[in-house]
Amino acid sequence: MHDAPPAEGRPAVTPADVADAARLVSFGVQPKLLPARDTEYAELIRRYRDDPAFARLADAVAAGLGLIVLEVSARAGMAVAAAEDSVFAVRMGDYSRRAASESTDRFLHGLAHLAVAALAFPRPEDLADDGYLGRITVNGVDAFVRQACRRLEEQADVDGANSDPVSDAPGLEAAWRVYARRSATGATKDARRLAGSTIGIVGKAVSFLVDSGFLQKTSDDSGGTYRTTARYQLQVRDMAGSAAMAELLALGIVPVADGSATLLPPDDSEELVTDAGLPFHNA
């Protein structure tokens, strides 16, 4: 059976078109590459936006590779997320197994990632605003999680549930006691922070996000200061409805009242690293 001829007025798809579409998708899976830095990438983005047939072809190539197209624009490039069965999927479980050998530490790495997202985009309008840039610091994220731990402990006291859960229990409750008890820096004799300290865990999570094209480092202040990328905003939009994110924001550590979002000041009794530098987010 022969393929049907192209509809009248619609040009046939050529091997060159398929190659261009695949090339665009290949740019999309390079997280640190932006159209502004590559003329070929920028031209393919323009073609995608101006040529619906080419856009459908590129979407089909992405779908065949198990990729979900989140956005195609000059600011974000071809931002894609990998479906669970995609060869490009980087599962948080895989990351946490590489990052930590202890199962309890895997919860802490997940909590660090959740806290970075919550601090970077504390309000729904921050996620909706394409021009919004979130800023976080490593020490600030650690301070934020410690405040969350304190709030969870207060809630457990009120609920009469302040007893240690089993180490592999799900949810935030399984992690907060471990995090609160862990040293912030666990510095070695030569002042290096230990990988298993909470600052070390947050630093490793942030490094993963930098390598994934989600954060960009702006300075070494406060353990490392970073700003978000358009790609990260799209990813957090995708996870914003998760129960864990809602639970963390519901603790009230990032209160939203008059249209601005700030962090509550830390309790003086808390163990915080020097220059915790809690970031403030203003409209």
SEMI-380437 format. One record per residue (C-alpha): residue number from 0; residue in one letter; x, y, z. Coordinates in Angstrom, 2 decimals, always signed. Layout:
<r><seq>NUM</seq><type>A</type><px>X</px><py>Y</py><pz>Z</pz></r>
...
END
This chain:
<r><seq>0</seq><type>M</type><px>+0.00</px><py>+0.00</py><pz>+0.00</pz></r>
<r><seq>1</seq><type>H</type><px>+1.32</px><py>+3.41</py><pz>-0.97</pz></r>
<r><seq>2</seq><type>D</type><px>+1.18</px><py>+6.43</py><pz>+1.31</pz></r>
<r><seq>3</seq><type>A</type><px>-1.57</px><py>+8.89</py><pz>+0.48</pz></r>
<r><seq>4</seq><type>P</type><px>-0.38</px><py>+11.97</py><pz>-1.38</pz></r>
<r><seq>5</seq><type>P</type><px>-0.22</px><py>+15.20</py><pz>+0.59</pz></r>
<r><seq>6</seq><type>A</type><px>-3.41</px><py>+17.22</py><pz>+0.71</pz></r>
<r><seq>7</seq><type>E</type><px>-3.74</px><py>+19.88</py><pz>-1.94</pz></r>
<r><seq>8</seq><type>G</type><px>-1.83</px><py>+23.00</py><pz>-0.93</pz></r>
<r><seq>9</seq><type>R</type><px>+0.04</px><py>+21.23</py><pz>+1.89</pz></r>
<r><seq>10</seq><type>P</type><px>+3.72</px><py>+20.54</py><pz>+1.14</pz></r>
<r><seq>11</seq><type>A</type><px>+5.04</px><py>+17.06</py><pz>+1.78</pz></r>
<r><seq>12</seq><type>V</type><px>+7.18</px><py>+16.52</py><pz>+4.84</pz></r>
<r><seq>13</seq><type>T</type><px>+10.76</px><py>+16.02</py><pz>+3.73</pz></r>
<r><seq>14</seq><type>P</type><px>+13.60</px><py>+14.19</py><pz>+5.46</pz></r>
<r><seq>15</seq><type>A</type><px>+15.18</px><py>+17.62</py><pz>+5.97</pz></r>
<r><seq>16</seq><type>D</type><px>+12.09</px><py>+18.76</py><pz>+7.88</pz></r>
<r><seq>17</seq><type>V</type><px>+12.27</px><py>+15.70</py><pz>+10.13</pz></r>
<r><seq>18</seq><type>A</type><px>+15.97</px><py>+16.32</py><pz>+10.71</pz></r>
<r><seq>19</seq><type>D</type><px>+15.27</px><py>+19.95</py><pz>+11.65</pz></r>
<r><seq>20</seq><type>A</type><px>+12.50</px><py>+18.90</py><pz>+14.04</pz></r>
<r><seq>21</seq><type>A</type><px>+14.76</px><py>+16.33</py><pz>+15.68</pz></r>
<r><seq>22</seq><type>R</type><px>+17.50</px><py>+18.94</py><pz>+15.89</pz></r>
<r><seq>23</seq><type>L</type><px>+15.14</px><py>+21.28</py><pz>+17.73</pz></r>
<r><seq>24</seq><type>V</type><px>+14.24</px><py>+18.54</py><pz>+20.20</pz></r>
<r><seq>25</seq><type>S</type><px>+17.93</px><py>+17.79</py><pz>+20.70</pz></r>
<r><seq>26</seq><type>F</type><px>+18.46</px><py>+21.43</py><pz>+21.67</pz></r>
<r><seq>27</seq><type>G</type><px>+15.53</px><py>+21.13</py><pz>+24.07</pz></r>
<r><seq>28</seq><type>V</type><px>+17.11</px><py>+18.29</py><pz>+26.04</pz></r>
<r><seq>29</seq><type>Q</type><px>+20.26</px><py>+20.37</py><pz>+26.63</pz></r>
<r><seq>30</seq><type>P</type><px>+19.06</px><py>+22.20</py><pz>+29.74</pz></r>
<r><seq>31</seq><type>K</type><px>+21.68</px><py>+24.94</py><pz>+29.86</pz></r>
<r><seq>32</seq><type>L</type><px>+21.42</px><py>+25.92</py><pz>+26.21</pz></r>
<r><seq>33</seq><type>L</type><px>+19.33</px><py>+28.98</py><pz>+25.34</pz></r>
<r><seq>34</seq><type>P</type><px>+18.28</px><py>+30.30</py><pz>+21.91</pz></r>
<r><seq>35</seq><type>A</type><px>+19.99</px><py>+33.62</py><pz>+22.68</pz></r>
<r><seq>36</seq><type>R</type><px>+23.33</px><py>+31.81</py><pz>+22.68</pz></r>
<r><seq>37</seq><type>D</type><px>+22.85</px><py>+29.72</py><pz>+19.52</pz></r>
<r><seq>38</seq><type>T</type><px>+21.68</px><py>+31.12</py><pz>+16.20</pz></r>
<r><seq>39</seq><type>E</type><px>+20.56</px><py>+27.75</py><pz>+14.83</pz></r>
<r><seq>40</seq><type>Y</type><px>+18.49</px><py>+27.10</py><pz>+17.94</pz></r>
<r><seq>41</seq><type>A</type><px>+16.94</px><py>+30.57</py><pz>+17.70</pz></r>
<r><seq>42</seq><type>E</type><px>+16.02</px><py>+30.03</py><pz>+14.04</pz></r>
<r><seq>43</seq><type>L</type><px>+14.40</px><py>+26.68</py><pz>+14.78</pz></r>
<r><seq>44</seq><type>I</type><px>+12.40</px><py>+28.27</py><pz>+17.61</pz></r>
<r><seq>45</seq><type>R</type><px>+11.22</px><py>+30.97</py><pz>+15.19</pz></r>
<r><seq>46</seq><type>R</type><px>+10.25</px><py>+28.33</py><pz>+12.65</pz></r>
<r><seq>47</seq><type>Y</type><px>+8.33</px><py>+26.36</py><pz>+15.29</pz></r>
<r><seq>48</seq><type>R</type><px>+6.32</px><py>+29.43</py><pz>+16.26</pz></r>
<r><seq>49</seq><type>D</type><px>+5.69</px><py>+30.59</py><pz>+12.67</pz></r>
<r><seq>50</seq><type>D</type><px>+5.08</px><py>+27.24</py><pz>+10.93</pz></r>
<r><seq>51</seq><type>P</type><px>+2.27</px><py>+25.13</py><pz>+12.48</pz></r>
<r><seq>52</seq><type>A</type><px>+3.14</px><py>+22.10</py><pz>+10.35</pz></r>
<r><seq>53</seq><type>F</type><px>+6.73</px><py>+22.17</py><pz>+11.58</pz></r>
<r><seq>54</seq><type>A</type><px>+5.51</px><py>+22.64</py><pz>+15.15</pz></r>
<r><seq>55</seq><type>R</type><px>+3.33</px><py>+19.53</py><pz>+14.87</pz></r>
<r><seq>56</seq><type>L</type><px>+6.26</px><py>+17.59</py><pz>+13.48</pz></r>
<r><seq>57</seq><type>A</type><px>+8.57</px><py>+18.68</py><pz>+16.33</pz></r>
<r><seq>58</seq><type>D</type><px>+5.87</px><py>+17.85</py><pz>+18.89</pz></r>
<r><seq>59</seq><type>A</type><px>+5.54</px><py>+14.39</py><pz>+17.34</pz></r>
<r><seq>60</seq><type>V</type><px>+9.30</px><py>+13.80</py><pz>+17.53</pz></r>
<r><seq>61</seq><type>A</type><px>+9.29</px><py>+14.87</py><pz>+21.18</pz></r>
<r><seq>62</seq><type>A</type><px>+6.31</px><py>+12.64</py><pz>+21.98</pz></r>
<r><seq>63</seq><type>G</type><px>+8.02</px><py>+9.68</py><pz>+20.35</pz></r>
<r><seq>64</seq><type>L</type><px>+10.95</px><py>+10.18</py><pz>+22.72</pz></r>
<r><seq>65</seq><type>G</type><px>+8.69</px><py>+10.35</py><pz>+25.74</pz></r>
<r><seq>66</seq><type>L</type><px>+9.05</px><py>+14.11</py><pz>+26.15</pz></r>
<r><seq>67</seq><type>I</type><px>+6.30</px><py>+16.57</py><pz>+27.09</pz></r>
<r><seq>68</seq><type>V</type><px>+6.66</px><py>+20.02</py><pz>+25.51</pz></r>
<r><seq>69</seq><type>L</type><px>+6.04</px><py>+22.61</py><pz>+28.23</pz></r>
<r><seq>70</seq><type>E</type><px>+6.78</px><py>+25.73</py><pz>+26.21</pz></r>
<r><seq>71</seq><type>V</type><px>+8.59</px><py>+26.84</py><pz>+23.06</pz></r>
<r><seq>72</seq><type>S</type><px>+9.73</px><py>+30.44</py><pz>+23.23</pz></r>
<r><seq>73</seq><type>A</type><px>+12.74</px><py>+32.69</py><pz>+22.84</pz></r>
<r><seq>74</seq><type>R</type><px>+13.07</px><py>+32.96</py><pz>+26.63</pz></r>
<r><seq>75</seq><type>A</type><px>+12.90</px><py>+29.27</py><pz>+27.51</pz></r>
<r><seq>76</seq><type>G</type><px>+13.83</px><py>+27.58</py><pz>+24.26</pz></r>
<r><seq>77</seq><type>M</type><px>+12.11</px><py>+24.25</py><pz>+23.77</pz></r>
<r><seq>78</seq><type>A</type><px>+11.39</px><py>+23.41</py><pz>+27.39</pz></r>
<r><seq>79</seq><type>V</type><px>+10.55</px><py>+19.75</py><pz>+27.78</pz></r>
<r><seq>80</seq><type>A</type><px>+9.78</px><py>+17.43</py><pz>+30.66</pz></r>
<r><seq>81</seq><type>A</type><px>+10.40</px><py>+13.71</py><pz>+30.48</pz></r>
<r><seq>82</seq><type>A</type><px>+7.50</px><py>+11.33</py><pz>+30.94</pz></r>
<r><seq>83</seq><type>E</type><px>+8.08</px><py>+8.59</py><pz>+33.51</pz></r>
<r><seq>84</seq><type>D</type><px>+8.84</px><py>+5.99</py><pz>+30.82</pz></r>
<r><seq>85</seq><type>S</type><px>+11.14</px><py>+8.25</py><pz>+28.80</pz></r>
<r><seq>86</seq><type>V</type><px>+14.81</px><py>+7.40</py><pz>+28.35</pz></r>
<r><seq>87</seq><type>F</type><px>+15.47</px><py>+11.03</py><pz>+29.35</pz></r>
<r><seq>88</seq><type>A</type><px>+13.69</px><py>+10.75</py><pz>+32.70</pz></r>
<r><seq>89</seq><type>V</type><px>+15.80</px><py>+11.65</py><pz>+35.71</pz></r>
<r><seq>90</seq><type>R</type><px>+13.81</px><py>+10.31</py><pz>+38.60</pz></r>
<r><seq>91</seq><type>M</type><px>+14.15</px><py>+11.91</py><pz>+41.99</pz></r>
<r><seq>92</seq><type>G</type><px>+14.54</px><py>+8.45</py><pz>+43.44</pz></r>
<r><seq>93</seq><type>D</type><px>+17.56</px><py>+7.81</py><pz>+41.22</pz></r>
<r><seq>94</seq><type>Y</type><px>+19.02</px><py>+11.17</py><pz>+42.20</pz></r>
<r><seq>95</seq><type>S</type><px>+18.48</px><py>+10.57</py><pz>+45.91</pz></r>
<r><seq>96</seq><type>R</type><px>+20.02</px><py>+7.10</py><pz>+45.74</pz></r>
<r><seq>97</seq><type>R</type><px>+23.11</px><py>+8.60</py><pz>+44.14</pz></r>
<r><seq>98</seq><type>A</type><px>+23.16</px><py>+11.48</py><pz>+46.61</pz></r>
<r><seq>99</seq><type>A</type><px>+22.58</px><py>+9.52</py><pz>+49.82</pz></r>
<r><seq>100</seq><type>S</type><px>+23.13</px><py>+5.97</py><pz>+50.93</pz></r>
<r><seq>101</seq><type>E</type><px>+20.80</px><py>+6.19</py><pz>+53.97</pz></r>
<r><seq>102</seq><type>S</type><px>+17.07</px><py>+6.00</py><pz>+53.30</pz></r>
<r><seq>103</seq><type>T</type><px>+16.35</px><py>+8.77</py><pz>+55.82</pz></r>
<r><seq>104</seq><type>D</type><px>+18.75</px><py>+11.09</py><pz>+53.97</pz></r>
<r><seq>105</seq><type>R</type><px>+16.76</px><py>+10.55</py><pz>+50.79</pz></r>
<r><seq>106</seq><type>F</type><px>+13.77</px><py>+12.16</py><pz>+52.50</pz></r>
<r><seq>107</seq><type>L</type><px>+15.99</px><py>+15.10</py><pz>+53.40</pz></r>
<r><seq>108</seq><type>H</type><px>+17.12</px><py>+15.57</py><pz>+49.80</pz></r>
<r><seq>109</seq><type>G</type><px>+13.50</px><py>+15.55</py><pz>+48.68</pz></r>
<r><seq>110</seq><type>L</type><px>+12.63</px><py>+18.10</py><pz>+51.35</pz></r>
<r><seq>111</seq><type>A</type><px>+15.50</px><py>+20.34</py><pz>+50.18</pz></r>
<r><seq>112</seq><type>H</type><px>+14.20</px><py>+20.28</py><pz>+46.59</pz></r>
<r><seq>113</seq><type>L</type><px>+10.69</px><py>+21.03</py><pz>+47.76</pz></r>
<r><seq>114</seq><type>A</type><px>+11.92</px><py>+23.96</py><pz>+49.86</pz></r>
<r><seq>115</seq><type>V</type><px>+13.91</px><py>+25.45</py><pz>+46.97</pz></r>
<r><seq>116</seq><type>A</type><px>+10.78</px><py>+25.41</py><pz>+44.79</pz></r>
<r><seq>117</seq><type>A</type><px>+8.61</px><py>+26.91</py><pz>+47.53</pz></r>
<r><seq>118</seq><type>L</type><px>+11.09</px><py>+29.70</py><pz>+48.23</pz></r>
<r><seq>119</seq><type>A</type><px>+11.76</px><py>+30.45</py><pz>+44.58</pz></r>
<r><seq>120</seq><type>F</type><px>+8.05</px><py>+30.85</py><pz>+43.74</pz></r>
<r><seq>121</seq><type>P</type><px>+6.11</px><py>+31.42</py><pz>+46.97</pz></r>
<r><seq>122</seq><type>R</type><px>+2.98</px><py>+32.89</py><pz>+45.34</pz></r>
<r><seq>123</seq><type>P</type><px>+0.80</px><py>+31.64</py><pz>+42.49</pz></r>
<r><seq>124</seq><type>E</type><px>+1.32</px><py>+34.95</py><pz>+40.67</pz></r>
<r><seq>125</seq><type>D</type><px>+5.09</px><py>+34.38</py><pz>+40.74</pz></r>
<r><seq>126</seq><type>L</type><px>+4.61</px><py>+31.21</py><pz>+38.73</pz></r>
<r><seq>127</seq><type>A</type><px>+2.18</px><py>+32.92</py><pz>+36.36</pz></r>
<r><seq>128</seq><type>D</type><px>+4.49</px><py>+35.89</py><pz>+35.65</pz></r>
<r><seq>129</seq><type>D</type><px>+6.91</px><py>+34.98</py><pz>+32.86</pz></r>
<r><seq>130</seq><type>G</type><px>+9.16</px><py>+37.88</py><pz>+33.88</pz></r>
<r><seq>131</seq><type>Y</type><px>+9.49</px><py>+36.82</py><pz>+37.51</pz></r>
<r><seq>132</seq><type>L</type><px>+12.91</px><py>+35.69</py><pz>+38.73</pz></r>
<r><seq>133</seq><type>G</type><px>+13.09</px><py>+33.81</py><pz>+42.01</pz></r>
<r><seq>134</seq><type>R</type><px>+16.21</px><py>+34.07</py><pz>+44.11</pz></r>
<r><seq>135</seq><type>I</type><px>+17.37</px><py>+31.62</py><pz>+46.75</pz></r>
<r><seq>136</seq><type>T</type><px>+20.43</px><py>+31.04</py><pz>+48.88</pz></r>
<r><seq>137</seq><type>V</type><px>+21.74</px><py>+27.74</py><pz>+50.21</pz></r>
<r><seq>138</seq><type>N</type><px>+21.83</px><py>+29.02</py><pz>+53.78</pz></r>
<r><seq>139</seq><type>G</type><px>+18.39</px><py>+30.57</py><pz>+53.38</pz></r>
<r><seq>140</seq><type>V</type><px>+16.89</px><py>+27.28</py><pz>+52.20</pz></r>
<r><seq>141</seq><type>D</type><px>+18.39</px><py>+25.51</py><pz>+55.21</pz></r>
<r><seq>142</seq><type>A</type><px>+16.96</px><py>+28.15</py><pz>+57.56</pz></r>
<r><seq>143</seq><type>F</type><px>+13.57</px><py>+27.85</py><pz>+55.85</pz></r>
<r><seq>144</seq><type>V</type><px>+13.48</px><py>+24.06</py><pz>+56.30</pz></r>
<r><seq>145</seq><type>R</type><px>+14.48</px><py>+24.40</py><pz>+59.95</pz></r>
<r><seq>146</seq><type>Q</type><px>+11.59</px><py>+26.80</py><pz>+60.46</pz></r>
<r><seq>147</seq><type>A</type><px>+9.31</px><py>+24.27</py><pz>+58.77</pz></r>
<r><seq>148</seq><type>C</type><px>+10.60</px><py>+21.58</py><pz>+61.12</pz></r>
<r><seq>149</seq><type>R</type><px>+9.84</px><py>+23.78</py><pz>+64.13</pz></r>
<r><seq>150</seq><type>R</type><px>+6.33</px><py>+24.48</py><pz>+62.83</pz></r>
<r><seq>151</seq><type>L</type><px>+5.68</px><py>+20.79</py><pz>+62.24</pz></r>
<r><seq>152</seq><type>E</type><px>+6.88</px><py>+20.00</py><pz>+65.77</pz></r>
<r><seq>153</seq><type>E</type><px>+4.49</px><py>+22.60</py><pz>+67.17</pz></r>
<r><seq>154</seq><type>Q</type><px>+1.64</px><py>+21.06</py><pz>+65.21</pz></r>
<r><seq>155</seq><type>A</type><px>+2.56</px><py>+17.58</py><pz>+66.42</pz></r>
<r><seq>156</seq><type>D</type><px>+2.52</px><py>+18.82</py><pz>+70.03</pz></r>
<r><seq>157</seq><type>V</type><px>-0.94</px><py>+20.30</py><pz>+69.55</pz></r>
<r><seq>158</seq><type>D</type><px>-2.20</px><py>+17.13</py><pz>+67.89</pz></r>
<r><seq>159</seq><type>G</type><px>-0.66</px><py>+14.94</py><pz>+70.59</pz></r>
<r><seq>160</seq><type>A</type><px>+1.30</px><py>+13.08</py><pz>+67.94</pz></r>
<r><seq>161</seq><type>N</type><px>+4.81</px><py>+14.05</py><pz>+68.99</pz></r>
<r><seq>162</seq><type>S</type><px>+6.32</px><py>+10.59</py><pz>+68.88</pz></r>
<r><seq>163</seq><type>D</type><px>+8.98</px><py>+9.39</py><pz>+66.48</pz></r>
<r><seq>164</seq><type>P</type><px>+7.62</px><py>+7.79</py><pz>+63.31</pz></r>
<r><seq>165</seq><type>V</type><px>+9.28</px><py>+4.84</py><pz>+61.64</pz></r>
<r><seq>166</seq><type>S</type><px>+12.21</px><py>+5.95</py><pz>+59.49</pz></r>
<r><seq>167</seq><type>D</type><px>+10.55</px><py>+5.08</py><pz>+56.19</pz></r>
<r><seq>168</seq><type>A</type><px>+7.19</px><py>+6.75</py><pz>+56.91</pz></r>
<r><seq>169</seq><type>P</type><px>+5.95</px><py>+8.90</py><pz>+54.03</pz></r>
<r><seq>170</seq><type>G</type><px>+5.34</px><py>+12.65</py><pz>+54.03</pz></r>
<r><seq>171</seq><type>L</type><px>+6.99</px><py>+15.63</py><pz>+55.64</pz></r>
<r><seq>172</seq><type>E</type><px>+6.47</px><py>+14.17</py><pz>+59.12</pz></r>
<r><seq>173</seq><type>A</type><px>+9.00</px><py>+11.45</py><pz>+58.34</pz></r>
<r><seq>174</seq><type>A</type><px>+11.75</px><py>+13.96</py><pz>+57.59</pz></r>
<r><seq>175</seq><type>W</type><px>+11.39</px><py>+16.92</py><pz>+59.93</pz></r>
<r><seq>176</seq><type>R</type><px>+12.73</px><py>+15.26</py><pz>+63.07</pz></r>
<r><seq>177</seq><type>V</type><px>+15.78</px><py>+13.93</py><pz>+61.24</pz></r>
<r><seq>178</seq><type>Y</type><px>+16.46</px><py>+17.31</py><pz>+59.64</pz></r>
<r><seq>179</seq><type>A</type><px>+16.05</px><py>+19.22</py><pz>+62.91</pz></r>
<r><seq>180</seq><type>R</type><px>+18.51</px><py>+16.94</py><pz>+64.68</pz></r>
<r><seq>181</seq><type>R</type><px>+21.10</px><py>+17.02</py><pz>+61.90</pz></r>
<r><seq>182</seq><type>S</type><px>+24.00</px><py>+19.47</py><pz>+62.21</pz></r>
<r><seq>183</seq><type>A</type><px>+23.72</px><py>+22.43</py><pz>+59.84</pz></r>
<r><seq>184</seq><type>T</type><px>+27.35</px><py>+22.23</py><pz>+58.68</pz></r>
<r><seq>185</seq><type>G</type><px>+29.08</px><py>+19.33</py><pz>+60.39</pz></r>
<r><seq>186</seq><type>A</type><px>+32.32</px><py>+21.04</py><pz>+59.43</pz></r>
<r><seq>187</seq><type>T</type><px>+35.49</px><py>+18.97</py><pz>+59.20</pz></r>
<r><seq>188</seq><type>K</type><px>+38.78</px><py>+20.07</py><pz>+60.73</pz></r>
<r><seq>189</seq><type>D</type><px>+39.62</px><py>+22.06</py><pz>+57.58</pz></r>
<r><seq>190</seq><type>A</type><px>+36.22</px><py>+23.84</py><pz>+57.68</pz></r>
<r><seq>191</seq><type>R</type><px>+34.65</px><py>+21.95</py><pz>+54.80</pz></r>
<r><seq>192</seq><type>R</type><px>+30.99</px><py>+21.12</py><pz>+55.23</pz></r>
<r><seq>193</seq><type>L</type><px>+30.09</px><py>+17.48</py><pz>+55.39</pz></r>
<r><seq>194</seq><type>A</type><px>+27.91</px><py>+16.03</py><pz>+52.64</pz></r>
<r><seq>195</seq><type>G</type><px>+25.52</px><py>+14.64</py><pz>+55.26</pz></r>
<r><seq>196</seq><type>S</type><px>+25.03</px><py>+18.00</py><pz>+57.00</pz></r>
<r><seq>197</seq><type>T</type><px>+21.86</px><py>+19.86</py><pz>+56.14</pz></r>
<r><seq>198</seq><type>I</type><px>+23.80</px><py>+22.64</py><pz>+54.38</pz></r>
<r><seq>199</seq><type>G</type><px>+25.63</px><py>+19.93</py><pz>+52.44</pz></r>
<r><seq>200</seq><type>I</type><px>+22.32</px><py>+18.31</py><pz>+51.44</pz></r>
<r><seq>201</seq><type>V</type><px>+20.86</px><py>+21.63</py><pz>+50.28</pz></r>
<r><seq>202</seq><type>G</type><px>+24.06</px><py>+22.42</py><pz>+48.41</pz></r>
<r><seq>203</seq><type>K</type><px>+23.93</px><py>+19.10</py><pz>+46.57</pz></r>
<r><seq>204</seq><type>A</type><px>+20.27</px><py>+19.66</py><pz>+45.66</pz></r>
<r><seq>205</seq><type>V</type><px>+21.07</px><py>+23.12</py><pz>+44.34</pz></r>
<r><seq>206</seq><type>S</type><px>+24.03</px><py>+21.80</py><pz>+42.32</pz></r>
<r><seq>207</seq><type>F</type><px>+21.71</px><py>+19.24</py><pz>+40.73</pz></r>
<r><seq>208</seq><type>L</type><px>+19.30</px><py>+22.03</py><pz>+39.77</pz></r>
<r><seq>209</seq><type>V</type><px>+22.15</px><py>+24.08</py><pz>+38.28</pz></r>
<r><seq>210</seq><type>D</type><px>+23.30</px><py>+21.09</py><pz>+36.21</pz></r>
<r><seq>211</seq><type>S</type><px>+19.69</px><py>+20.63</py><pz>+35.06</pz></r>
<r><seq>212</seq><type>G</type><px>+19.47</px><py>+24.21</py><pz>+33.81</pz></r>
<r><seq>213</seq><type>F</type><px>+16.96</px><py>+25.21</py><pz>+36.50</pz></r>
<r><seq>214</seq><type>L</type><px>+19.13</px><py>+27.59</py><pz>+38.55</pz></r>
<r><seq>215</seq><type>Q</type><px>+22.02</px><py>+29.91</py><pz>+37.76</pz></r>
<r><seq>216</seq><type>K</type><px>+24.59</px><py>+30.92</py><pz>+40.35</pz></r>
<r><seq>217</seq><type>T</type><px>+24.97</px><py>+34.65</py><pz>+40.91</pz></r>
<r><seq>218</seq><type>S</type><px>+27.38</px><py>+34.81</py><pz>+43.85</pz></r>
<r><seq>219</seq><type>D</type><px>+29.00</px><py>+32.87</py><pz>+46.69</pz></r>
<r><seq>220</seq><type>D</type><px>+27.12</px><py>+34.87</py><pz>+49.32</pz></r>
<r><seq>221</seq><type>S</type><px>+25.16</px><py>+33.00</py><pz>+52.01</pz></r>
<r><seq>222</seq><type>G</type><px>+26.51</px><py>+29.63</py><pz>+50.99</pz></r>
<r><seq>223</seq><type>G</type><px>+25.72</px><py>+30.34</py><pz>+47.33</pz></r>
<r><seq>224</seq><type>T</type><px>+23.11</px><py>+32.66</py><pz>+45.82</pz></r>
<r><seq>225</seq><type>Y</type><px>+21.10</px><py>+31.56</py><pz>+42.78</pz></r>
<r><seq>226</seq><type>R</type><px>+18.37</px><py>+32.82</py><pz>+40.49</pz></r>
<r><seq>227</seq><type>T</type><px>+15.76</px><py>+30.78</py><pz>+38.71</pz></r>
<r><seq>228</seq><type>T</type><px>+15.51</px><py>+30.16</py><pz>+34.97</pz></r>
<r><seq>229</seq><type>A</type><px>+12.45</px><py>+30.08</py><pz>+32.72</pz></r>
<r><seq>230</seq><type>R</type><px>+12.84</px><py>+26.31</py><pz>+32.48</pz></r>
<r><seq>231</seq><type>Y</type><px>+12.64</px><py>+25.93</py><pz>+36.26</pz></r>
<r><seq>232</seq><type>Q</type><px>+9.54</px><py>+28.11</py><pz>+36.43</pz></r>
<r><seq>233</seq><type>L</type><px>+7.84</px><py>+25.83</py><pz>+33.93</pz></r>
<r><seq>234</seq><type>Q</type><px>+8.84</px><py>+22.74</py><pz>+35.91</pz></r>
<r><seq>235</seq><type>V</type><px>+7.58</px><py>+24.19</py><pz>+39.20</pz></r>
<r><seq>236</seq><type>R</type><px>+4.30</px><py>+25.14</py><pz>+37.53</pz></r>
<r><seq>237</seq><type>D</type><px>+3.95</px><py>+21.48</py><pz>+36.67</pz></r>
<r><seq>238</seq><type>M</type><px>+4.51</px><py>+20.38</py><pz>+40.29</pz></r>
<r><seq>239</seq><type>A</type><px>+2.74</px><py>+23.28</py><pz>+42.03</pz></r>
<r><seq>240</seq><type>G</type><px>-0.42</px><py>+21.26</py><pz>+42.62</pz></r>
<r><seq>241</seq><type>S</type><px>+1.39</px><py>+18.49</py><pz>+44.46</pz></r>
<r><seq>242</seq><type>A</type><px>+0.22</px><py>+17.63</py><pz>+47.96</pz></r>
<r><seq>243</seq><type>A</type><px>+3.74</px><py>+17.99</py><pz>+49.38</pz></r>
<r><seq>244</seq><type>M</type><px>+4.14</px><py>+21.53</py><pz>+48.03</pz></r>
<r><seq>245</seq><type>A</type><px>+0.74</px><py>+22.53</py><pz>+49.38</pz></r>
<r><seq>246</seq><type>E</type><px>+1.60</px><py>+21.03</py><pz>+52.76</pz></r>
<r><seq>247</seq><type>L</type><px>+4.86</px><py>+22.97</py><pz>+52.99</pz></r>
<r><seq>248</seq><type>L</type><px>+3.32</px><py>+26.29</py><pz>+51.96</pz></r>
<r><seq>249</seq><type>A</type><px>+0.41</px><py>+25.71</py><pz>+54.36</pz></r>
<r><seq>250</seq><type>L</type><px>+2.82</px><py>+25.87</py><pz>+57.31</pz></r>
<r><seq>251</seq><type>G</type><px>+2.69</px><py>+29.65</py><pz>+56.98</pz></r>
<r><seq>252</seq><type>I</type><px>+6.45</px><py>+30.21</py><pz>+56.82</pz></r>
<r><seq>253</seq><type>V</type><px>+5.94</px><py>+31.98</py><pz>+53.49</pz></r>
<r><seq>254</seq><type>P</type><px>+2.87</px><py>+34.02</py><pz>+54.44</pz></r>
<r><seq>255</seq><type>V</type><px>+0.93</px><py>+35.87</py><pz>+51.76</pz></r>
<r><seq>256</seq><type>A</type><px>-1.15</px><py>+38.74</py><pz>+53.07</pz></r>
<r><seq>257</seq><type>D</type><px>-0.97</px><py>+42.08</py><pz>+51.30</pz></r>
<r><seq>258</seq><type>G</type><px>+0.27</px><py>+40.84</py><pz>+47.94</pz></r>
<r><seq>259</seq><type>S</type><px>+3.89</px><py>+40.46</py><pz>+49.01</pz></r>
<r><seq>260</seq><type>A</type><px>+5.47</px><py>+37.26</py><pz>+50.26</pz></r>
<r><seq>261</seq><type>T</type><px>+8.11</px><py>+37.24</py><pz>+52.96</pz></r>
<r><seq>262</seq><type>L</type><px>+9.65</px><py>+34.81</py><pz>+55.36</pz></r>
<r><seq>263</seq><type>L</type><px>+8.94</px><py>+34.96</py><pz>+59.06</pz></r>
<r><seq>264</seq><type>P</type><px>+12.03</px><py>+36.00</py><pz>+61.05</pz></r>
<r><seq>265</seq><type>P</type><px>+13.93</px><py>+33.02</py><pz>+62.46</pz></r>
<r><seq>266</seq><type>D</type><px>+13.59</px><py>+32.14</py><pz>+66.11</pz></r>
<r><seq>267</seq><type>D</type><px>+16.75</px><py>+33.16</py><pz>+68.00</pz></r>
<r><seq>268</seq><type>S</type><px>+16.83</px><py>+29.75</py><pz>+69.63</pz></r>
<r><seq>269</seq><type>E</type><px>+17.21</px><py>+27.95</py><pz>+66.32</pz></r>
<r><seq>270</seq><type>E</type><px>+20.54</px><py>+26.61</py><pz>+65.14</pz></r>
<r><seq>271</seq><type>L</type><px>+21.18</px><py>+28.58</py><pz>+61.95</pz></r>
<r><seq>272</seq><type>V</type><px>+24.39</px><py>+28.95</py><pz>+60.02</pz></r>
<r><seq>273</seq><type>T</type><px>+26.08</px><py>+32.34</py><pz>+59.90</pz></r>
<r><seq>274</seq><type>D</type><px>+24.49</px><py>+34.74</py><pz>+57.41</pz></r>
<r><seq>275</seq><type>A</type><px>+21.48</px><py>+32.53</py><pz>+56.83</pz></r>
<r><seq>276</seq><type>G</type><px>+20.31</px><py>+35.29</py><pz>+54.52</pz></r>
<r><seq>277</seq><type>L</type><px>+16.64</px><py>+34.45</py><pz>+54.31</pz></r>
<r><seq>278</seq><type>P</type><px>+15.50</px><py>+35.81</py><pz>+50.95</pz></r>
<r><seq>279</seq><type>F</type><px>+12.57</px><py>+38.18</py><pz>+50.69</pz></r>
<r><seq>280</seq><type>H</type><px>+10.27</px><py>+38.20</py><pz>+47.70</pz></r>
<r><seq>281</seq><type>N</type><px>+8.55</px><py>+41.44</py><pz>+46.80</pz></r>
<r><seq>282</seq><type>A</type><px>+6.07</px><py>+42.26</py><pz>+44.06</pz></r>
END
